[in-house]
Amino acid sequence: MKPAWKIAAAAVLIGGGLWAGSLLNKNAEGAGTSAQPGTADDPVVTKSYVDQQIQAALSGKTTSTPSASSSSGSTSTGSSTSTSSSSDEIEVVAVNPGEKLMAKAGAEFIVRVGKAAIYSSDSNGVADLTDGTDITNGKPVANNHLLSFPREGRGIMVQDGVTSSLTVMVRGGYTITK
């Protein structure tokens, strides 16, 4: 009779454990909410929608349209042309020979096409984040390298003797001067 008692006790314990587990599982399924994800009560949204709403909230707008935070303008005085822009988005900029693409503080450049050289108004250079080096005034810039400009007064230009223009990806503020 001892083995029969053990089997009965095991059946009661297993049955009780299954019953208790089923009660706990029902409480965990809802987790205190009745709305299922993807319904009108709990909609699923895309990252771009959330980003747009955050940008709208930061800029003080209450609309659900994406806000572009770039401003650009051109001024012409005699033979000198200056174009300026400031944006957190990446912008593709063409730099012709004789022009300088001057960075504002915190800007980042990537030279995609052409032969570029660093321009710096002081002895300090520009950080090449790809190689982890500092490029000083007049030194060439490798294509597809990320350049960081911590201060104004620095930029890039077409290397001396090169007649083709540069194509540069720019994030942040910049000015094109002749």
C-alpha positions in Angstrom: 0.0 0.0 0.0 2.9 2.3 0.4 3.4 2.6 -3.4 -0.3 3.4 -4.0 -0.1 6.2 -1.4 3.0 7.7 -3.1 1.2 7.7 -6.5 -1.9 9.3 -5.1 0.2 12.0 -3.3 2.2 12.7 -6.5 -1.1 13.0 -8.5 -2.5 15.4 -5.9 0.6 17.5 -5.9 0.9 17.7 -9.7 -2.8 18.5 -10.1 -2.6 21.2 -7.4 0.5 22.7 -9.1 -1.2 22.8 -12.5 -4.3 24.4 -11.0 -2.3 27.0 -9.1 -0.2 27.7 -12.2 -3.3 28.2 -14.4 -4.7 30.8 -11.9 -1.4 32.7 -11.8 -1.1 32.6 -15.6 -4.5 34.3 -16.1 -3.4 37.2 -13.9 -0.1 37.6 -15.8 -1.6 37.6 -19.3 -3.5 40.8 -18.8 -0.8 42.4 -16.6 -3.4 45.0 -15.5 -4.3 46.2 -19.0 -7.2 45.2 -21.1 -5.9 46.7 -24.4 -4.0 44.5 -26.9 -1.1 46.0 -28.8 -2.1 47.2 -32.3 -5.7 48.1 -31.4 -7.2 51.6 -31.2 -6.7 51.6 -27.5 -3.0 50.8 -27.8 -1.7 51.6 -31.3 1.6 50.5 -32.7 3.6 53.5 -34.1 6.7 53.7 -36.2 10.0 55.2 -35.0 9.8 58.0 -37.6 6.4 59.1 -36.3 7.7 59.2 -32.7 10.8 61.2 -34.0 8.5 63.7 -35.8 6.4 64.1 -32.6 9.5 64.7 -30.5 10.8 67.3 -33.0 7.4 69.0 -33.1 7.3 69.1 -29.3 10.9 70.5 -29.1 10.2 73.2 -31.6 6.9 74.2 -30.0 4.7 73.1 -32.8 1.6 71.1 -32.1 1.1 69.6 -35.6 1.9 66.1 -36.5 3.9 67.0 -39.7 7.7 66.5 -39.7 9.6 69.7 -39.1 12.7 70.6 -41.1 15.1 72.5 -39.0 17.4 73.9 -41.7 17.9 77.4 -42.8 19.9 78.5 -45.8 20.6 81.7 -47.5 22.9 83.3 -50.1 24.4 86.7 -50.2 26.5 88.1 -53.0 28.9 91.0 -52.6 31.1 91.7 -55.6 33.2 88.6 -56.5 32.7 86.9 -53.1 29.8 84.5 -52.6 28.8 83.2 -49.2 26.3 80.4 -48.6 25.3 79.4 -45.1 23.3 76.5 -43.6 22.6 74.9 -40.2 21.0 71.5 -39.8 21.1 68.3 -37.9 20.4 66.4 -41.0 23.0 65.3 -43.5 23.2 67.6 -46.5 25.3 67.0 -49.7 27.3 70.1 -50.6 29.4 70.8 -53.7 32.6 72.9 -53.3 34.2 74.4 -56.4 37.9 75.2 -56.8 38.7 78.5 -55.1 35.9 78.1 -52.5 36.2 77.1 -48.8 33.6 75.0 -47.0 33.9 76.5 -43.5 32.4 74.5 -40.6 30.6 75.9 -37.6 31.3 74.5 -34.2 30.3 70.9 -33.9 29.9 70.2 -37.6 30.9 67.0 -39.3 32.1 66.5 -42.9 32.7 63.4 -45.0 34.4 64.1 -48.4 32.8 61.7 -50.9 34.3 62.9 -54.2 37.3 65.0 -55.1 40.7 66.0 -53.6 40.3 68.0 -50.4 42.7 69.8 -48.1 42.2 71.2 -44.6 41.9 74.9 -44.1 42.6 76.2 -40.6 43.0 79.8 -39.4 45.3 78.7 -36.5 47.9 76.0 -35.9 45.3 73.5 -34.7 43.8 71.1 -37.2 40.7 69.0 -37.7 40.0 65.7 -36.1 39.9 62.7 -38.5 37.6 60.4 -36.5 38.1 57.5 -38.9 41.9 57.3 -38.5 42.0 58.9 -35.0 44.5 61.6 -36.2 44.6 65.4 -36.3 45.0 66.9 -39.8 46.7 70.3 -39.9 46.3 73.2 -42.3 47.0 72.4 -46.0 47.2 68.6 -45.5 45.1 66.3 -47.7 41.9 64.7 -46.5 41.2 61.0 -47.3 37.8 60.4 -48.9 35.1 58.7 -46.8 36.7 59.8 -43.5 34.6 61.4 -40.9 36.0 64.9 -39.9 34.9 66.7 -36.7 35.1 70.4 -36.4 35.0 71.4 -32.7 35.4 75.2 -33.3 34.7 77.7 -36.1 37.5 79.0 -38.3 38.3 75.6 -39.9 37.1 73.9 -43.0 38.1 72.2 -46.2 38.9 73.4 -49.7 39.9 71.8 -53.0 43.6 70.9 -53.1 45.8 73.3 -55.0 46.1 72.5 -58.7 43.0 70.4 -58.8 40.3 71.7 -61.2 37.4 69.4 -60.2 34.9 70.2 -57.4 34.3 68.3 -54.1 31.2 66.5 -53.0 30.9 66.6 -49.3 28.3 65.2 -46.9 27.8 67.8 -44.1 26.0 67.5 -40.8 25.7 70.8 -38.8 26.3 74.4 -39.7 28.6 75.5 -42.5 29.5 78.5 -44.7 30.8 78.5 -48.3 33.2 81.4 -49.0 35.4 82.3 -51.9 
